[in-house]
Amino acid sequence: MKFSVSSSELLKQIQIANGAIGSNPVLPILEDFLFKIEDKKLTIAATDLETSIATTIEVLADDNFSVAVPAKILLDTLKALPQQPITFNVNPENWNIEITSSYGKYKLAGENGEDFPNIPEPDSVDVVKINSKYLLDAINNTVFATSADELRPAMTGVYFQIENDKLTCVATDAHKLVKYSTHHLAGEVSTTFIVPKKALNLLKNALPANDGVTISFNKANAFFAFGGMKLVCRLIDARYPDYNAVIPIDNPNNMTANRSDFQNSLKRIAIYANKTTNQVVFELTDKSLTVSAQDLDFSNEATEQIPCTYNGAPMKIAFNARFLAEMLGVLDSDEVQMEFSSPSRAGILTPVEENSNDRDILMLVMPVMLNN
């Protein structure tokens, strides 16, 4: 049983699939890729039993068969080979694999593909469709705000809210919150589910720039299909917090500033902030924003002034510089707006976009207590 394929094309596909392999697999076979050949098409699959990826490419094959191939040694071999056709010979008696390149031969021990865990198939699913650029935008703007706290599983993923043609994605770690909405969804379904962060990061790396994506989902799993690729993930079975309750409605004070100037200033000032709290203080007046920080333990302090437009009463409020800089880093508008109600209530950050028909982004960051 053998097949031939371009080494660079195979490497590209297995690098995507490799992301699904866990760091401490519960079964030894989960350290492998499943290679399944049907009608001269090779499907490469990898799973950690929670998240699975399958991708398909065309090959020259003499038979239909499946074999489990050790992932790490194959990946390292392909990375070290220049682009060329390579041939896999599989012995069906002991599943040993011999790879032949123009440089020589490499032997590795495979396993029976029949022993590889089954990857869930879409069953009793609802289906919606979206262009990959909007899904990618939604992931990029939300996934960074998820929590790493496994005691609050709902917050370790992104909350998807689907209402016919509208997709809303929400992520929060209780210190910051992002809400992203777009009407570029094709479907007639109203539902909610929580997608784990790992699956979304894999999706982010695999999604093409501009292509149709089919999202199917049932109570247990979500299935993302695009091009010759499928990603399946088990949904987080938990209740998402009522995020609307923490978004302040009445914010009479608002500031508009250049995004990159604001972000760069925060990065510089944060160097002088206390390393535990990362606290930076904003002093807002009608024409300028003064950003300052101090670390009393080391007698470090810094102050900068940024030009801005500010409407509201003079105000002093403190934030975690790392959270704010992270938020500003994912936005791509030239200018941003921040709204405030009081020093003890959350600040709202939004992009100032000339054409915001495509999407609606709201970012919220909790203040930190001002040092006296």
C-alpha positions in Angstrom: 0.0 0.0 0.0 1.6 3.2 -1.1 1.0 6.8 -2.1 3.0 9.8 -3.3 2.6 13.5 -2.5 4.4 16.8 -2.5 6.4 17.2 0.7 5.6 20.9 1.0 1.9 20.4 0.4 1.8 17.6 3.0 3.8 19.7 5.5 1.3 22.6 5.1 -1.6 20.4 5.9 -0.1 18.5 8.9 1.1 21.8 10.5 -2.6 22.8 10.6 -3.8 19.4 11.9 -1.0 19.2 14.5 -2.6 22.0 16.5 -5.4 19.5 17.5 -2.9 17.1 19.2 -2.9 17.5 22.9 0.3 17.9 25.0 -0.5 14.9 27.3 -2.6 12.5 25.3 -4.7 10.0 27.2 -4.1 7.3 24.6 -0.8 6.8 22.7 -2.5 6.8 19.3 -3.6 10.4 19.9 0.0 11.3 19.3 -0.5 10.2 15.7 -2.1 11.6 12.5 -4.7 9.4 10.9 -3.9 9.1 7.2 -7.0 7.8 5.3 -6.9 7.3 1.5 -10.0 7.0 -0.5 -10.3 7.5 -4.3 -6.8 9.1 -4.5 -7.6 11.6 -1.8 -5.7 11.7 1.5 -7.6 12.9 4.6 -5.3 13.8 7.5 -7.0 13.9 10.8 -5.8 14.7 14.4 -7.8 14.9 17.6 -7.4 15.3 21.4 -11.0 13.9 21.8 -12.3 17.5 22.5 -11.1 19.2 19.2 -10.5 17.5 15.9 -9.2 18.7 12.5 -9.5 16.8 9.2 -8.0 18.2 6.0 -8.0 16.6 2.5 -5.5 16.7 -0.4 -5.1 14.9 -3.6 -2.3 12.2 -3.9 -1.2 9.5 -6.2 -2.3 6.2 -4.5 -2.6 2.6 -5.5 -5.2 1.6 -3.0 -7.7 2.7 -0.3 -6.4 2.3 3.2 -5.8 4.0 6.6 -2.8 4.2 8.9 -1.9 6.1 12.0 1.4 8.0 11.5 3.5 9.3 14.5 3.0 13.1 14.3 6.2 14.5 15.8 8.7 12.5 13.8 6.8 13.0 10.5 6.6 16.8 11.1 10.3 17.1 11.9 11.2 15.0 8.8 9.1 17.1 6.5 10.4 20.4 8.0 14.0 19.2 7.3 13.2 18.2 3.6 13.3 20.6 0.7 10.2 20.5 -1.5 10.0 17.3 -3.6 7.7 14.4 -4.3 7.9 11.8 -1.5 6.4 8.2 -1.4 4.9 6.4 1.6 5.0 2.6 1.6 2.9 1.0 4.3 3.2 -2.6 5.3 -0.3 -3.9 6.2 1.0 -6.7 8.4 2.8 -4.6 11.0 1.9 -1.0 9.9 5.5 0.0 9.5 5.9 3.0 7.2 8.8 3.7 4.9 9.1 7.2 3.4 11.3 7.6 0.3 12.7 11.0 -0.8 15.3 11.9 -3.4 17.8 11.8 -0.4 17.1 8.4 1.0 14.7 6.3 3.1 13.1 6.9 6.5 11.4 4.1 8.5 8.9 4.7 11.3 6.4 2.6 13.2 2.8 3.3 12.4 -0.4 1.8 13.9 -3.6 0.4 12.5 -5.8 3.3 11.3 -8.9 1.3 12.5 -7.8 1.9 16.1 -7.9 5.7 15.7 -10.9 7.3 17.6 -13.9 8.2 15.5 -14.2 11.9 14.8 -17.9 13.1 15.4 -20.0 13.6 12.3 -22.7 16.3 11.9 -25.9 14.7 13.2 -29.3 16.5 13.9 -27.6 19.9 13.3 -28.6 23.4 12.6 -26.6 25.1 9.9 -25.6 28.7 9.2 -23.1 30.2 6.7 -20.7 33.1 7.0 -17.8 34.6 5.0 -14.4 33.6 6.6 -13.3 37.3 6.8 -16.2 38.1 9.3 -15.6 34.9 11.3 -11.9 35.6 11.4 -12.6 39.2 12.5 -14.9 38.0 15.2 -12.3 35.5 16.6 -9.4 38.0 16.4 -11.5 40.6 18.3 -12.8 38.3 21.1 -10.6 35.2 21.8 -7.9 37.2 23.6 -10.4 38.3 26.2 -11.4 34.8 27.3 -10.5 33.6 30.8 -7.9 30.9 31.8 -9.8 30.1 35.0 -11.0 26.5 34.7 -13.2 27.0 37.7 -15.4 29.2 35.5 -15.6 27.0 32.4 -18.1 29.2 30.6 -15.6 32.1 30.5 -12.8 30.0 29.0 -14.6 30.1 25.6 -16.3 32.6 23.3 -20.1 32.9 23.6 -21.8 32.7 20.1 -25.3 34.2 19.9 -27.0 33.5 16.6 -30.2 35.3 15.7 -31.1 34.6 12.0 -28.7 36.9 10.0 -26.9 38.3 13.1 -23.9 36.8 14.9 -22.8 38.2 18.2 -19.6 36.9 19.8 -18.8 37.7 23.5 -15.7 37.0 25.6 -14.9 38.0 29.1 -12.5 37.2 32.0 -14.3 39.4 34.5 -11.7 42.2 34.0 -12.3 42.9 30.4 -15.2 42.1 28.0 -15.6 42.2 24.2 -18.8 42.1 22.3 -18.6 41.7 18.5 -21.7 41.7 16.2 -22.1 41.3 12.5 -25.2 40.9 10.2 -23.2 39.0 7.6 -24.6 35.6 8.5 -26.9 33.4 6.4 -29.3 31.3 8.4 -32.7 31.0 10.0 -31.7 29.8 13.4 -31.8 31.5 16.9 -29.5 29.8 19.4 -26.5 30.2 21.7 -23.4 28.1 22.4 -19.9 28.4 23.8 -16.9 27.5 21.7 -13.6 26.7 23.5 -10.6 28.9 23.0 -8.4 26.1 21.6 -10.8 25.4 18.8 -11.0 29.1 17.9 -7.2 29.6 17.9 -6.9 26.6 15.5 -9.7 28.0 13.3 -7.9 31.4 13.3 -4.7 29.7 11.9 -6.6 27.6 9.3 -9.2 29.9 7.9 -8.6 31.3 4.4 -8.8 35.1 4.0 -12.0 35.2 1.9 -14.1 32.0 1.6 -17.4 30.6 2.6 -17.6 28.8 6.0 -20.4 26.4 7.0 -21.1 26.3 10.7 -23.2 23.3 11.9 -24.0 22.7 15.5 -26.0 20.5 17.8 -26.2 20.4 21.6 -22.8 18.7 21.9 -20.5 19.8 19.1 -19.8 22.6 16.6 -18.6 21.8 13.0 -16.7 24.3 10.9 -16.2 23.4 7.2 -14.4 25.4 4.6 -12.3 24.4 1.5 -11.1 20.9 2.1 -11.0 21.3 5.8 -13.2 20.4 8.7 -12.8 21.4 12.4 -15.0 19.8 15.1 -15.1 20.8 18.7 -17.0 19.8 21.8 -19.0 22.8 23.1 -18.6 24.0 26.7 -21.6 22.9 28.6 -22.1 25.8 31.0 -24.3 28.8 31.5 -22.8 32.1 30.2 -23.0 35.1 32.6 -25.4 37.9 31.7 -22.9 40.2 30.0 -25.4 42.9 29.3 -25.8 43.6 33.0 -22.2 44.8 33.3 -22.2 47.2 30.3 -22.9 50.7 31.7 -25.7 52.4 29.8 -25.3 56.1 30.7 -21.8 57.3 30.0 -21.8 61.1 29.8 -18.0 61.5 29.6 -16.3 60.6 26.3 -12.8 60.9 24.9 -11.6 60.4 21.3 -7.9 59.8 20.6 -5.5 58.4 18.0 -5.3 54.6 18.6 -1.6 54.0 17.9 -0.5 57.1 19.9 -2.7 56.0 22.8 -1.4 52.4 22.6 2.3 53.4 22.4 1.9 55.8 25.3 0.4 53.1 27.4 3.2 50.7 26.6 5.8 53.2 27.6 4.1 54.3 30.8 3.4 50.7 31.8 7.1 50.1 32.1 7.0 52.3 35.2 3.8 50.9 36.7 3.6 48.5 39.7 4.3 45.0 38.2 1.4 43.5 40.2 -1.4 45.9 39.4 -0.1 47.4 36.1 -2.0 50.5 37.2 -2.0 53.6 35.0 -3.9 56.7 35.9 -5.8 58.8 33.4 -6.5 62.5 34.1 -8.9 63.9 31.5 -9.5 67.5 30.7 -11.2 69.1 27.7 -8.1 69.0 25.4 -5.7 66.4 26.7 -5.3 63.1 28.4 -2.5 62.8 31.0 -1.4 59.2 31.5 0.8 58.4 34.5 2.1 55.5 36.6 4.3 55.0 39.6 5.9 52.1 41.4 6.4 53.3 45.0 8.5 50.2 45.8 11.2 51.2 43.4 10.6 55.0 43.2 9.8 54.7 39.5 7.3 57.0 37.9 6.4 58.4 34.4 3.9 60.9 32.9 2.9 61.6 29.3 0.3 63.8 27.7 -1.7 62.7 24.7 -3.8 65.1 22.6 -7.5 64.1 22.6 -11.0 65.4 22.3 -12.9 65.1 25.6 -16.5 66.0 26.4 -17.5 65.8 30.0 -16.4 66.8 33.5 -12.7 66.6 34.4 -12.0 63.1 35.6 -9.4 60.8 37.2 -9.7 57.1 36.6 -7.2 54.2 36.7 -6.9 51.0 34.6 -4.7 48.0 34.1 -2.4 49.1 31.3 -1.8 45.5 30.0 -5.6 45.0 29.5 -6.1 48.3 27.7 -3.0 47.9 25.4 -4.1 44.4 24.5 -7.5 45.7 23.5 -6.1 48.6 21.5 -3.7 46.1 19.8 -6.6 44.1 18.2 -8.6 47.1 17.0 -7.6 48.3 13.5 -9.3 51.8 13.3 -7.2 54.9 13.3 -9.1 56.5 16.1 -10.8 55.1 19.2 -13.4 56.4 21.6 -13.6 55.8 25.4 -16.7 56.4 27.4 -16.8 56.8 31.2 -19.5 57.3 33.8 -17.5 57.4 37.1 -14.0 56.4 38.4 -15.5 53.2 39.9 -17.4 52.0 36.8 -16.2 50.3 33.7 -14.8 52.2 30.8 -16.1 51.4 27.3 -13.7 51.4 24.3 -15.0 51.4 20.7 -13.3 52.0 17.4 -14.2 55.2 15.5 -14.9 53.7 12.0 -16.0 55.5 8.9 -18.0 52.5 7.7 -19.3 50.4 10.5 -22.1 48.7 8.6 -20.1 45.5 8.6 -19.6 45.1 12.3 -20.1 46.5 15.7 -17.4 46.2 18.4 -17.7 47.2 22.0 -14.8 46.6 24.5 -15.2 47.1 28.3 -12.5 47.3 30.8 -12.9 47.4 34.6 -11.1 50.2 36.5 -8.7 49.6 39.3 -8.8 51.4 42.6 -6.9 54.6 42.6 -3.9 54.8 44.9 -4.1 57.6 47.4 
